[in-house]
Amino acid sequence: GGGAGAPKGRRKSLASLLGLGAVGLLGAGGAWRYWRERAEAWQAAFATPRGQRLNQPLPDGSTLALDAQTRVEVAFDARRRAVRLWQGAAFFAVATDLGRPFVVEAGGVTVTVLGTRFGVEMEPGDSVLVQVESGRVRVERGGQVLAEALTAGQGLRVPAGEGAARPASGPAAPWREGRLHFDATPLADAVQRLARYTSLDLRADARAASLRVSGSVEIAHAQDWLQALPAALPVRVVRQPGGGVLVAGR
C-alpha cells in the first residue's frame, strides 16, 4: 500500500536482523560503542559578522557565545567534544561530562576541560588568550603543558610561534557585557579589536602602532574613547575621506 514504510511487525524484524548483524560483526561491546558513537556524533559551524554576537546552545547542555567577527566549528562524538576557533573570540559554559572532555583548539593552543566557564580569543597578532571564570582548564601547545590548571580569575596569553606564555589579567570575555579590557596592549591591536564592531575603517599608523594602552572601553562609546586618546598619548585622531579614522603618531 501507500503507507509510510514497512508494517510494524516487519520493521521490528528488520531492526532485530540489523542488530544481530552488528553484534556478529563487532561483538556485543563493539556494537554498543558503534551505535553510541553514531548517536552522539554532531557537527556544526557558526560565524558572526562585524558588529554582531551570538549565543548558541549545544546538544550536550553547554552554551557557546560568539563575539563579533568570530568563526568556529564544533564536532561532538562519544569520546570528546571538540571546538575549533578559527577567528575572533568565544566564551564557553561547559556542561560536565566525565566521559567526554571538552576541547578547544585555537592557533596551535589546546584548552581542555570537563565542566567550567571560560573564554578563548584569537587576538590581533595571532596570540591566543585563555581566561577562566569558574572551574579549571588545562592549556597546551604542541603537546607541551603550559598550565595544568588555570582556575577562576586566572588567564594566560600564548604568543604566536615559540614565545613564552605569560599570565593575563582582567575579566573573562568582557565583550559579553559590551566592554573590552586592554592590558598594556599595542595601540594598533586595540584599534583593530574595536574595528570588529563598526563599519568604519579604523587604523593606527606606524608611529602610533606600538604605543601601549590599558583600561576598559565601552564598545558602544568607542568613538569617545578614540577622541580622548590624544589626552593620554602622543597621537592625533584624523578623520579620513569616506568616514575612516586614522590614529596617527605625533
PEVEN-V562108 format. One record per residue. PSI is psi in whole degrees, -180 to 180 (NA if undefined). D_LAST is the distance of its C-alpha to the last C-alpha in Angstrom with 1 decimal. Layout:
psi=[PSI/PSI]
d_last=[D_LAST/D_LAST]
//
This chain:
psi=[-168/28/178/34/-168/153/159/-46/-38/-40/-41/-42/-43/-44/-40/-43/-43/-43/-44/-37/-42/-42/-40/-39/-38/-14/160/-47/-42/-40/-43/-45/-40/-50/-34/-43/-41/-40/-34/-1/133/135/147/161/140/146/148/143/177/133/3/148/167/135/122/117/148/157/-13/2/-7/166/151/126/129/134/176/148/54/145/128/157/138/134/115/142/-168/-16/-34/164/116/138/133/118/111/-30/145/-148/143/150/137/128/102/127/136/130/99/-25/-10/98/154/118/127/129/131/119/39/-1/137/127/125/134/168/-43/117/-180/123/161/147/135/135/106/160/138/-2/15/159/127/126/128/136/129/-39/158/-156/146/151/137/129/158/122/34/-6/129/119/-32/118/-35/87/136/-179/130/-6/154/163/131/122/113/161/152/-144/13/159/137/151/154/149/135/174/163/157/126/58/-15/-21/-29/16/26/158/148/124/135/93/44/135/137/-37/-40/-40/-43/-41/-37/-43/-28/-16/-16/5/152/-8/150/104/129/156/138/177/-34/-29/-18/-41/-2/145/142/146/156/-179/147/130/119/-39/-19/33/-35/-40/-40/-43/-45/-26/-10/-41/-19/-18/-24/157/70/164/145/113/124/133/155/137/0/1/166/128/126/112/137/149/NA]
d_last=[83.8/80.4/79.1/75.6/76.6/79.5/82.0/81.1/83.7/82.5/78.9/79.8/81.8/78.9/76.5/79.1/79.5/75.7/75.4/78.3/76.8/73.5/75.5/77.6/74.7/72.3/74.5/74.3/71.1/69.4/70.3/68.8/65.5/65.4/65.9/63.5/60.7/61.4/61.6/58.3/56.3/53.5/50.4/47.6/44.1/41.6/38.2/35.8/33.6/30.1/30.2/33.7/35.4/39.0/41.6/44.3/47.6/49.0/52.8/53.1/52.0/48.4/45.5/42.2/39.1/36.4/32.8/31.2/31.1/33.5/36.5/39.4/43.0/45.7/49.1/51.8/55.1/57.8/56.0/52.4/49.8/46.8/43.4/40.9/37.3/35.8/32.5/30.9/32.3/35.8/37.7/41.4/44.2/46.9/50.6/52.5/54.8/56.1/57.3/54.1/50.8/47.7/45.3/41.7/40.2/36.5/34.7/37.5/37.6/40.9/41.3/45.0/46.6/49.9/48.9/45.6/42.5/39.2/36.0/34.7/31.4/30.0/26.3/23.5/23.8/27.6/28.1/31.0/30.9/34.4/35.0/38.4/39.5/43.2/45.6/44.8/43.3/43.4/40.5/41.2/39.5/41.8/44.8/43.2/43.1/39.7/40.9/44.6/44.1/40.9/42.1/41.0/37.5/36.6/34.1/33.3/30.3/31.6/29.1/30.0/32.2/33.8/31.2/32.5/32.6/31.3/32.1/30.0/29.9/29.9/32.5/33.9/32.7/31.1/30.5/34.2/33.5/30.4/27.8/25.5/24.9/22.0/22.6/19.7/19.0/16.2/13.8/14.9/18.5/18.2/16.9/19.7/22.1/21.5/22.0/25.7/26.4/25.1/25.8/22.3/20.2/17.5/15.0/11.8/10.3/10.8/7.6/8.0/11.7/12.9/11.5/14.8/16.1/19.6/22.0/23.8/22.9/25.5/25.5/26.9/23.9/21.1/19.6/19.6/17.9/15.1/14.7/14.8/12.0/9.4/12.2/12.3/9.1/5.5/5.1/6.5/10.1/11.5/15.3/16.7/20.2/22.8/21.3/18.7/15.4/12.2/9.6/6.5/3.8/0.0]
//
